[in-house]
């Protein structure tokens, strides 16, 4: 039909009701990272979405913290607020 459905849907990645303030894809397109109001940052491999590759917590976020990959994809940078 004329409608496309997503291949994958991620649910419960972050706490229920916690807004995701940033989502960035790596330059190579294999990974993405999310930053959320639940004070976490999570790294995923787009080829295997069952669980995060890494999760970082205790990162205070009051609504505007972003996340970015370094140009060589070796580092992920985020701030706390």
C-alpha angles and dihedrals in degrees: 000000000000093000127084123209124208116259093219134020121195115209129181093013089139131018115297110272095012110133118230105232098186139016121179133177121220118248091249090053095231099103141037133190130210130203119199145185087245086079094252139116120202131192120209136187106225090214092060115029099170094106137354119272087223137359127199122194139182091055104138112224123181097181112292109058112131134193133216140180121232113246091259092047091236096112136044118202128198136157134223125224 
